[in-house]
């Protein structure tokens, strides 16, 4: 992943990608990788390379949007962990840890999304996390 950072391989102009960490790490970068990107970083632009923007395919394909089912839920498993597995002391530590990390310079728009995600996982834990910022 990081072979382009080795001086002999390094491009002469800046290259912005999501390649980060791993073997052959030369530069120590503290920037987090966000996807979807909320920091204005690189984004794919298929118009720059139309010949590689798509790939050839053959056979039968379903060309339709995914149909959500009742049991499709990104938050149920995490909510069960918080409500059914963790005890009060563990939930307290979870809230403390999440708040501690979010207070390390997370921007307001990202904070609001984090609060929303935690409320979807567990309303009480989400409110406790949000109240720590009031």
N, C-alpha and C positions, 0 to 999 in steps of 0.2 A: 504494500500500500504506500509506503513512504519512500520508495526508491528515488522519487523525483527530488527529494531533499538532500540526497548525497551530493556534495559539491560538483562532482564530475557529471552528474545527471541533471542538475538543477537548471530549469529554464532561465533565460535571460530577462524575461518579463514576468510580472506577478501572475500566478495561477491561483484561482479560487475554486476549491472543491470541498467536498465533505470528507475527503480522506483524512483520517485523524488517528493518532495513537498507533499502537501495534508495533510490529517488528521494524527495525531500521529507523526508528524515530531519531531525527537529528535536531529539530527545532522544538523547543518546549513552548507550546502554545496553550494558553489557559482559556481560550475562547470555547464556550460550549458549542456542540453541534445541535442545531435545532432543525427538525423536520416535522411538521411544516415549519418553514423558516419565518420567524417573527422578528428577525433582526436585520432584514434587508440584504441577506447574503445571496449567494449564487442561486439561480433558478434555471431550469432547463429552458432552452429556446430552440425548438425543433426547426425553426425557419433558417437557422444558421447552417445546419447540415441536413437538408431535406433527404439526402440519400441514405442517411442512417437514422432518421427520425422514426422510421417504421421498419418492421422486419417482415419478410415474406412468410406466409402461413398457408397451409392447405388443410383440407378436411372440413368437418362440420364444426361450427362454432355457434355458441349461443351469443347473439349480439343484442343483448338487452341489459337494462340496469338490474342490479341485484334486487330481489324482492325481499324486503324485511319480513321476518317472522316474529311471532309473539315472543319467542324465547331468545331472540337476538338482543343481547344486552352487554355493553362493555363494562358495566359497573357492578353487576350482581356478585360476581366472585369476590371482588375486593370488598364489597359491602358485607358479605358473609364472613370474611376474615375478620373485619373490624367488629362486627356485632356478635358473631357466634364463637369465634376462636379466641380473640383477645379479651383479657380481663380489664378492669378499670385502670390498673397501674400500667398495663401495656398500651392502652389507648392514650393515657396521659403522656407516656414517653413518645408515642407516635406523633401526637399533636406538637409536643415540644420540639421534636426533630424536624418536622415539616416546617414549623414556624422559624426555627433557627436557620434553615437553608433558604427559605423564601426571603428572610430579612437581609440576605447578603447581596443586595443590589438588584433584585428582580424588578423589572419595570412594571408600571401600573397596569398596562393592558395584559401582560402575562400573569400578574397577580390575580386579576379578575377571573381569568380563565382557570387558574389553579383553584381559586375558591369555588368556582362553579363545578369543577371536576370533583373536588372533595365533598361538596354538598350532594352530588349525585351518588357518590360512594356511600356516604352516611351523613344524614342531615345534621346530627348533633356534632360530629367531628368537624364537618365543614364549617359550621357556625363558630365553633371554638377556634378554629384556625383563622377565620376571617376577623373575629373579635380581637385577636391578638394584634391586629394592625390598626385598631381604632383608638 
